[in-house]
Amino acid sequence: MKKLVIGLLAHVDAGKTTLSESMLYLSGKIGKLGRVDNKDAYLDTYELERARGITIFSKQAIFEIGETQITLLDTPGHVDFSAEMERTLQVLDYAILVISGADGVQGHTKTLWRLLELYQIPVFLFVNKMDQNSTDKDSLIKAMKSQLDDGCIEFGQVITEGFFDQLAMCDEIMLEAYLDTGHIETEQIKKAVSERKVFPCFFGSALKLEGVEPFMQGIVKYTTLPSYPAEFGAKIFKIARDEQGTRLTYMKLTGGRLKVKDVLTNGIWKEKVNQIRIYSGQKFEVVNEIEAGSVCAVTGLSQTRPGEGLGIKEASATPILEPVLSYQIILPAGCDPRAMLPKLRLIEEEQPELHIVWDEQLQEIKVQIMGEVQIEILQSLIQSYFGVEVAFDAGRIVYKETITNVVEGVGHFEPLRHYAEVHLLLEPGEPGSGLQFGVACSEDLLGKNWQRLVLTHLEEKAHKGVLTGSAITDMKITLVSGRAHNKHTEGGDFREATYRAVRQGLKEAESILLEPYYAFQLELPEKMVGRAMADIEKMHGTCVLSQTDGEMAVLVGSAPVVTMRNYQKEVVAYTKGLSRLFCSLKGYEPCHNPEEVIERIGYDSEKDLENPTGSVFCAQGTGFLVAWHEVKDYMHVESYLQKEVDLSGETVRNQAPYTKDRFISLDEIDQIINNTFYANQGKKSAWKRRKTARESYYESTFSASREKESKEEYLLVDGYNIIHDWPELKELADENMDSARMKLLDSLSNYQGIRKCQVIVVFDAYRVQGHIEEVIDYHNIHMVFTREAQTADQYIERFAHDNQKKYHITVATSDGLQQLIIRGAGCALLSARELKMEIDEANERVSQEIQRRREHHYLIDALPQEAKQQMKELMKKGNDK
């Protein structure tokens, strides 16, 4: 049987629940039509939903139309419960978007449309309440095409030439078919619907069962059955509890099968499935096994979270619609907040959009929510679950912070016997992009396991901004460098260093305060437009006159949530009930009164002991604190961002990330060694009595005037480091690494013929399981592939350590950390760029010599035979001497 999972979405009061009742009734699933007004709707199973007449929790019903089984997921329509709706989107095959014919396309309808586009879900539209006198089908179609998508086409009409004309404009394949045959096949239309090129629209009245049956037949006719892999996968979209308090994990199988007693894991926890339930309304059927494409609730899982992926299915991103209001939960006298907190966490499991926040300093519990309707819901749930009557304060806006420039944040954590340093690049992101994390750090600097740990610490915490202590957003944070210690680094060290790196970067950055904005649509009598526009201007909002018909006008625009929170009551009062205000969350924008808000909140980032901005360093066995503005004077790893001097001589910070061509200069390495290895020994550095690395290298290997040393010369080349540093090799490596490797070997082979030193090119093979160290002769040079678990760095460091007294060793690499180690071992260094220069110069000298000799021979050949004989005799005499 064909199985489809379809979600019902709508703006509040569009008639979504009524449509679901009609579909269930016409399919034969229920024998009597329920009504929201009568509080007997099939899917409004919670008392609070029936009392308020709104959908609060997503629920499912299963019914059949012919050979198609449809799992219908009904989602909340009120903007306060948008997060519940958004989680359900993650498991849908198709969506039904219900629009009120009387209200048209509303602000929240557009928000839903954008979310459906983001999740790439094909959509069917049902325009409801067409039995009302004020509806106009032509204007509604026009509005949907202009405000949603031009692919919105009426499908309820009799198929005509005009219908095919509209379809042909949506897709080139359908256009070609129509031009060739004058007809478009159903399969082509189904494909266009599944690819979101066409959005079938149907009109009717769910209350009167008008147009609902053709709509249901249209869904069956124009949908495509998804294909699923054989390997197990599942997406969790909801956590709930039944009447007995049993924890239920709702999921959709996206691959394979699931049986009772199967063990599930997300890589961290591992638990067994005790029961599989197929819910429809309040009732459920217990089954022993389900297949891909099914939606079920399972018991036995205690650690699951909405949005998690199991098996081959990946976890989902954080919902885009976030809470914008924060309230303190006022507990009754004698109720310990610490005892209440874990109970509230149980409710947060079911509704993650209710962000429960514990304020350690004030010993208060706060909750972040989407809107004030959720306050009543939360009060009811707490009373129902725990028998506790709670109240809430007046609430405040949830602000956020972001940055406007690029900075490098450095965090260092080094109390005695601990060590970690982290460098993070903080970059401004697009508005609404949230936080994005990435890695651009060489494994030669910081091992892969440490890199993953830093990413985990970045993602696990809500990092506070430095203006008001609000959460940061709309930026990309990239791990660019760091360092661990072989003996002293522990996992917790990187947590401390990571947190401090974020805070240190924020202190350096130019931060701005963000506040939530509503997008609104206000319908009111035309004669009151002036008053409304003046109000919106006072609220620091913007608006435009969208339409007017001589009596009623429509204003659309946006304004801060804080100024518009109570405007609904005010506008209803002065228009005497003749207005309608629709608001949806637009997103976060720069705060209209940042100075006032910052002063009112009074946050001091320097005194926030739980979120320190400075770092901990160690000297002579004792740890000491370093303030954020001095951390970079003490840091151990070089700065990722370079400093450049502009034409005016001012030092400026380069805003662009550096490329692989950036390396620690050899002079800098000497200075680091002088300042570190010998700084605490109370004597003059031995390095100061020797040549610098560059002087040592050039004088010992490339100066023609110097006598050849008795020691044999070795050039060790870090193969992959050079390949990724030379532009021509990197470009070649992106297409074929073997070709890049051979080109490097050929260059070095030619170079060896000129220099006559021993050349060893080392390549990493440490990821190859069971690989043994392999040495291969390539023409006149040696090629080494390291053994399993040994990097090229480690091979070179070992060779340098073991042989630096026996041979004159030079290492070619641009790895900063490796340069320090090699230089400390007393070997000479070449950066990748300098090696390239040396090879080019050597080749150039050879070319010039060849050219000179050719010209010399050409000159001799041009002489008469007698003169040529005299020249040969003179040259012979010179050689004899």
Beta strands, then each sheet from edge to edge (+ up, - down):
strand 1: 2-10
strand 2: 59-65
strand 3: 68-74
strand 4: 94-100
strand 5: 123-128
strand 6: 152-154
strand 7: 199-203
strand 8: 233-241
strand 9: 247-255
strand 10: 257-259
strand 11: 263-265
strand 12: 270-272
strand 13: 275-280
strand 14: 283-287
strand 15: 289-291
strand 16: 295-299
strand 17: 309-311
strand 18: 325-330
strand 19: 355-359
strand 20: 364-369
strand 21: 391-392
strand 22: 396-397
strand 23: 400-403
strand 24: 407-413
strand 25: 420-428
strand 26: 435-439
strand 27: 471-472
strand 28: 475-484
strand 29: 511-525
strand 30: 542-548
strand 31: 552-560
strand 32: 580-590
strand 33: 615-619
strand 34: 622-626
strand 35: 643-645
strand 36: 651-653
strand 37: 713-718
strand 38: 758-763
strand 39: 774-778
strand 40: 781-785
strand 41: 808-812
strand 42: 828-830
sheet 1: 2+ 3- 1- 4- 5- 7- 6-
sheet 2: 14+ 13- 16+ 9- 8+ 17-
sheet 3: 10+ 15-
sheet 4: 11+ 12-
sheet 5: 19+ 20- 18+ 21-
sheet 6: 19+ 20- 18+ 22-
sheet 7: 27+ 23+ 29- 31+ 30-
sheet 8: 27+ 23+ 29- 32+
sheet 9: 24+ 25- 28+ 26+
sheet 10: 33+ 34-
sheet 11: 35+ 36-
sheet 12: 39+ 40- 38- 37- 41- 42-
end
